[in-house]
């Protein structure tokens, strides 16, 4: 309520969602009997934020991944589309990614988050490294991974609408899936299918995560575990694409 009273409605809803994830984890590990946040559903003022359509069920997400693999546009857009689900960063941060911030030997991408100006670390999976190494001969001599095709010298990144336009070309309009939707997909499946800790996921989404004393965690918090999580996520996506057995979120929640 204190957060809501300050007028930060979206933050209040995000806090409730994160708290619910913590309680669900506590229930699953025998530390709590129920998720008490369920009693607060509908109690907060509805958020007026922009809705980003997202596919969060494994089966249709697998179909999306296969559609992305069939994309026949430019290599830069194709590479960005393939990296979007692996990185699940904000779309503006992906399209503005610079080669100078990538350490392929350390398997990390470090950059400053646009919203907070705090450095964020994205561990690079084997699958991501493969895509980056395919792209580097094409754009590695330029500042941006994904330069605009309208600037021959590569001093500007691809346009804001490039990824959403590519998704639309694949048959996924903005009412079905957006480039921002990869974040919701990763958040949902990492938690509810792969069972990773909520704080690991929130760190990787570049959300503010605080310790029990209310202090913001260092950007390197749980970094070895996040490396493992990002590799497990990439392997899971490979499994989805190849037709591995898919567990529906609805079935998983009901324990069937």
Residue pairs with C-beta under 8 A, 6 or more apart in sequence:
3 11
3 12
3 15
4 12
4 44
4 45
9 44
9 45
9 46
9 47
9 48
9 49
10 47
10 49
12 44
12 45
13 44
13 47
14 207
16 37
16 40
16 44
18 198
18 202
18 207
19 37
20 35
20 37
20 38
21 191
21 198
22 198
23 32
23 34
23 35
23 36
23 37
24 35
25 197
25 198
26 32
27 33
27 34
27 35
52 178
52 180
52 181
52 184
53 174
53 175
53 176
53 177
53 178
53 181
54 177
54 178
54 180
54 181
54 182
54 183
54 184
54 185
55 61
55 64
55 172
55 176
55 177
55 181
55 185
56 184
56 185
56 188
56 189
56 249
57 248
57 249
58 189
58 193
58 240
58 246
58 247
58 248
58 249
59 246
59 248
61 185
61 189
61 240
62 240
62 241
62 243
62 246
64 170
64 172
64 177
65 85
65 237
65 240
65 241
66 241
67 170
67 171
67 172
68 81
68 82
68 85
68 170
69 82
69 241
70 170
71 77
71 78
71 81
71 166
71 169
71 170
73 166
73 169
74 149
75 134
75 135
75 138
76 135
76 138
76 139
76 145
76 146
76 147
76 149
76 158
77 146
77 158
77 162
77 163
77 166
79 131
79 134
79 135
79 145
79 146
80 94
80 95
80 145
80 146
80 158
80 162
80 163
80 166
81 163
81 166
81 167
82 131
83 94
83 128
83 131
83 132
84 91
84 94
84 163
84 179
84 182
85 182
85 185
85 186
85 237
86 125
86 127
86 128
86 131
86 230
86 233
86 234
86 237
87 94
87 109
87 122
87 128
88 182
88 183
88 185
88 186
88 187
88 204
88 205
89 120
89 122
89 183
89 206
90 113
90 114
90 115
90 180
90 183
90 206
91 160
91 163
91 179
91 180
92 114
92 160
93 111
93 113
93 114
93 120
94 146
94 163
94 179
95 146
95 157
95 158
95 159
95 160
95 162
95 163
96 144
96 157
97 109
97 111
97 144
97 145
97 146
97 157
98 111
98 143
98 144
98 145
99 136
99 139
99 140
99 142
99 143
99 144
99 145
100 143
101 109
101 110
101 111
102 108
102 109
102 124
102 132
102 145
103 109
103 110
104 124
104 129
104 132
104 133
107 123
107 124
107 125
107 129
107 227
108 121
108 122
108 123
108 124
109 121
109 122
109 124
110 119
110 120
110 121
110 122
111 119
111 120
111 122
112 118
112 119
112 120
113 119
113 120
113 206
115 206
116 206
116 208
118 206
118 219
119 219
120 206
120 219
121 219
121 220
121 223
121 226
122 204
122 230
123 223
123 226
123 227
123 229
123 230
123 231
124 132
124 230
125 230
125 231
125 233
125 234
125 235
126 231
126 234
127 234
127 235
127 237
127 238
128 230
128 234
132 145
135 145
139 145
139 146
139 147
139 154
142 153
142 154
143 154
143 155
144 154
144 156
144 157
144 158
146 157
146 158
146 162
147 154
147 155
147 156
147 157
147 158
148 154
148 156
148 157
148 158
148 159
149 158
150 156
163 179
164 174
164 178
164 179
167 173
167 177
167 178
167 179
168 174
183 205
186 201
186 204
186 205
186 233
187 201
187 205
188 249
189 236
189 249
190 196
190 200
190 201
190 229
190 233
191 198
191 201
192 249
192 252
192 253
193 236
193 247
193 249
193 252
194 229
194 232
194 233
194 236
196 229
196 232
197 225
199 209
199 217
199 222
200 222
200 225
200 226
200 229
201 229
202 209
203 209
203 217
203 221
203 222
203 226
204 226
204 229
204 230
208 216
209 216
209 217
209 221
210 216
210 217
211 217
240 246
